[in-house]
Amino acid sequence: MDLQMKNKLAVVTGSTSGIGKGIAEVLLKEGANVIVNGRSKERVDSVVKELSSFGEVYGIAADLSLQHESERFVEEVHKHGAVDILVNNMGMFEVKPFDQVTDEEWMTYFQTNVISAVRLTRNFLPSMLERNSGRVLNIASEAGVKPLSQMIPYSVSKGAMISLSRGLAETTKGTNVTVNSVLPGPTWTEGVAGFMKGAAAEENKDLEQFTKDYFKDNEPTSLIQRFATVEEVANTVAYLASPLSSAINGSAQRVEGGIIRSV
Ligand code: NAD
């Protein structure tokens, strides 16, 4: 299927690893020009080099949890033209009991997982509306509707992303611009792989058995009983970023293998 995104300009935040990098790769393969981002310039340069065989890719290093860095990022993006596709992907998480999370840490969650997306959308959405064309995708999480007791600030921030997306979609009424959130479930990224390998080794289990047990014990409602791949999440995002998905607006698209037990 041709996703019809040749020469569209896409910005994918937090795309030097994991899901963001996977999204950047699929969009490039579909013909979009992609701006990748991460905090470290070295890492951004290395990913630009790695992905350049797939298409026109540019890199802008910036810590988008910080206002001044975000402003500089926006200025640099404008040099490449008008943004057609904005994917607010970057995010942080930590496993920590609720009573140990400080006010400062709560604020960091909001700056990183929510306000970064608010700022970029505030900058790029108006021009999409003027041009009557554009896509905003906010990467939330299954945790946004099924909060995790050991990751409450993360879950709250992802709930906020879902609400933000729906609210913004309301502002696109009658246009060809759409705003949707995407809710991945457990996804096999380098970070997750490192964590699972360490945890399996600690229990003297092989990774395959450990992963099976993990889903049986911790994610019994998962229908796929495995991690999603980065490609599975990225392909979903690419479809929502395409003109082909023009009737999908204001939705919270699950890619969580059925973990959320509701229709
Ligand atoms: P990851 O840690 O592998 O990658 C995160 C990326 O964000 C990296 O490129 C990192 O450099 C970048 N980043 C982090 N903070 C940044 C900042 N302040 N400024 C700029 N870049 C920053 O993460 P991932 O697992 O691929 O997750 C991507 C998104 O998907 C996140 O929003 C995450 O919450 C969400 N998600 C992931 C999973 C999962 O199982 N992996 C599940 C549900 C939702």
Residues whose N, C-alpha, C, O or C-beta is under 5 A from the ligand:
A	BS01	NAD	G14 S15 T16 S17 G18 I19 G20 N37 G38 R39 A62 D63 L64 S65 N89 M90 G91 I139 A140 S141 E142 P184 G185 P186 T187 T189 G191
